[in-house]
Amino acid sequence: MHIKTMAEFLAEGREPEVLFWVGCSGSFDQRAQRITKAFALILSKMEIDFAILGNEEMCTGDPARRSGNEFLFQMMAYQNIQTLNNYGIKKIVTACPHCFNILKNEYPELGGTYEVIHHSTFLQTLINEGRLKLSDADTFKGKRITYHDSCYLGRANGIYEAPRKVLEALDIELVEMKRCGKNGFCCGAGGAQMFKEEERGNTRVNWDRANEAISTGSQVIAAACPFCNTMLTDGVKAAEKESDVQVLDIAELVAASLK
């Protein structure tokens, strides 16, 4: 796949419909790269004019701010804002709730105001408009799937319906965990916990959450966050259920079901 950068669009004197903010996980983590490719495939098949920043994209600074390094966060944020503003970016879509939250809610106070959309909402809109058509193939039809609410997507931004509507469009059997929606339970990676050692305790948060998902009898645990995907995958491995349960992003589920 050749995905055009903003620099290439500028050289052609054109503007993309949307900027795809890939994020650190989607760029560098091998597992999350598959989510990036799946979403890029969907955008390409829908013939949506989109661009990425490529090497000009820096970390949003979310982990730095969450872990208390405000100075580093502002350095990163100001550089990103300068890049985005120089290109005249108005609309951003991202598959990472952490990037989504900080770009949408925390960049404006530093001079970066954009329309920021999470990929679950973007996919739901495409389905509702009839632009995104899913195949009649039984890829996931009737499969028992549970959805894990990302903290930064759900409780922080109130997005609960969009990812579920996308899953329902796949004609699956959606099974909710006991702790879901507003009462959802963290995967264990939020607030920069992804990058530090755990405190002493009897178990790990991601093991607890993965076991809760496994107990629903689902064949697939659907996520909408690369951090959640990593944590739940590790939890499924720890429970030795890899042969029975898959952890997939909603973009991967949709990409596998495209006409």
N, C-alpha and C positions, 0 to 999 in steps of 0.2 A: 504494500500500500504506500502510495506517495501522498502524504498529507501536506498541503501547502502551509507555509508559515505566513505570518502577518507581513513580514518583509517582502515575500514573494508577491502577495496581493498588492502591496504598495507599489512595487516595481511595475505591476501591470495596470496601475491606476484604478484598482477596484477595491471594494469593501466587502468582506464576508457577511453573511446573514448573522453569524454568531461566532464568537471565539470559544473554542473548547479549551478550558483550563485543565490541564492534565494532572498537575499535582505531583508531589515527590513520590508517593507510593505508585501511582500510575505510570511514572516515568522509570523508576529504578527497581522496584520490587518485581521479581519475575512473575509471581502469581498475579499481582495487580495489573501487570502489563497485558494480561489476557482480557481483563475487564476493559482496559483502554482500547484494545483492538476491537473488542465486541461492539463498544459504543461507536467507535469510528466507522465500523462496518455499517451499522444502522444508519448513521448520518449520510454515508456515501450512497447507500441503496435508496435512501429517501431523496437523493439528489439535493441535499441541503448544502449550500455554500458555506463551508466552515473553515476556520484556520486555527493554528496553534501558534504559540510564541516560540516554540523550540528552545534553543539555547538562551533566549532572552527571558524565559520564565524562571523566576526564583521561587524558593519556598515562600509561602504567604507569611511565615513568621508565627503561625499558630502555636506550634510546640514551644517556641521560645517564650511567647507571652504566657502560655498556660503554666510553664515551669518557673515563671517569675523574672525572666530576662527581658524586661521592657525595652531596654536600649537596643538589643539585637533585633527585637520585633520591629521597632520603628525604623531601623536601618533597612531591613528587608522590605517592609511595607512601602516606604517612600520610594525605593528603587522600582518596585513593581508598579506603583501608582504613576510614576514618571513615564515608564514604558507604555502602560495602558493609555494614559492621557495623550501621549505623543502620537499614538496610532488612532486616537479618537474612538476608542472602544466604547460601545454603549451596552452591548448584550453579551453576557458570559454564561456558559453552561459548564458544569463540572460534575464528575461522578463521585466526588469526595465531600461528605457533609462538613468536614472540618474546614476545607477551603471555602465551601459554600457559605458557611456561617460567618467566617471572618471577613470575606470579601463583601458580603451583603450587609452585615451589621456593624463591623468595626473599621472598615476602610473609609467610609464616608467622613468620619471625624478627622481624617488625615488628608482629605481632599480627593478621595477616590470614590465617586458615586456612579454605580452601574446597575443595570438590570441583571441580577444574578439568579440563575435557575438551576435547581438540582436536576440531575438527569432523570430521576423518577417522575418529576413533574413534567419535564420536557417530553418524555415518552408517553405519559398519559395524554398530554395535549395532542400529540401526533395521532394517537389511537382514536381519540374523540373526534378529531377533524377528518378521520378516514384516510389520512395520508399513510399511516403505518398499518399495513395489512399483514396479518399473521396467517400462516399456512394451515390447511386442514389436516396436515400430517399429525399423527399421534405422538409427537415428540415428547410432550409433557401432559397430554390430555388424560385427565382422571388421576394423575399422580398426586399423592398426598404431600403437600408442601406447607411448611411453616415459615413465617416471616419474622425476622428479628429487627426490632426498631432501633435504629441508631440514635443515640442520645442527642447528637447535634442536629439531626434531622427532625426527630420527634419532639422531645420536650423543649429543646431550644428554639425550634422554629414552627412547631405545630403541624408538621407534614406527616400525616398518618395515612390519609386516604389514597394519595397518588400511587405509592408502590403497590398497595393492595389491589387497586383497580387495574394496574398493569398485569399483575399476576392473574387476576380473574379473567382477563382477556385471553389468557392461555388455556382457559377451560380446565383449570386444575381444581383439586379439592384443597381449599385453604383451611388449615387448622391452626388456631391460635394457641400460643403458650399461655399459661396462667398469668404470667407477668408480661403484659403487652400494652400497646398504646401508651397512654399517659402513665401507666404503671409499669412500663417496660424496665428491663434490667440491663445495666451496662455490660458490654462485652469484656471490659477490663482494660481497654486501651485509651479511653478518653482522658482529657486533661494532662496530656504528655506522659501518661502512665506507660504508654507503648515503649518509651525509651529509658525506663528506669527499672531497677530491681524491685520486686514486691517486698512489702513489709512482712514480718513473721505472721504466720497464721496456719490454719488447718487445711486450707484448700486454695485454689486459684479461682478468681472470678470467672475467667473464661471456661474453666472446667465445669463450674456450677451452671453457667448459662447453656453450654453445649449439652450437658446432661438433661436440662429442662427441655431443650429442643428435641433431643433424641427420644425422650419419653412420650412425645406426641405421636410417635410411630411414623413420622414423616420420612420420605425417601430423599427429600431435598430441603436444606435450610437455605432460604433466600435471604440475601443481605443487600444493602444499598450503600455500602461503605467499605473501602478497601481495608481499613483497620479492623472492622468487625469481621470481615472475611478471614483475615489472618488469624484472629483470636479464636473464632469458632472452628476453623480448620484444625488448629492446634488442639482444641478441646475434643473434637471428634477423634483425632489421632490418639489422644490420651485415653479415651474411652474404648479404643480399639474397635471403632465402628466404621472405619474408612470404606470397607467393602459394601456397607449397607446405606450409608448416608453421604450425600454430596453437599458441599457448601458452594453456592453459586450466586453471583450478583444478578440482579434483575436484568441488566443489559445482556449478560450471557444467555439467560433464558430466552429473551426476546430475539437475540441474534440467531439462536439455534432454531427459531420458529418462524423466521422470515419467509415470505413467499418468494 
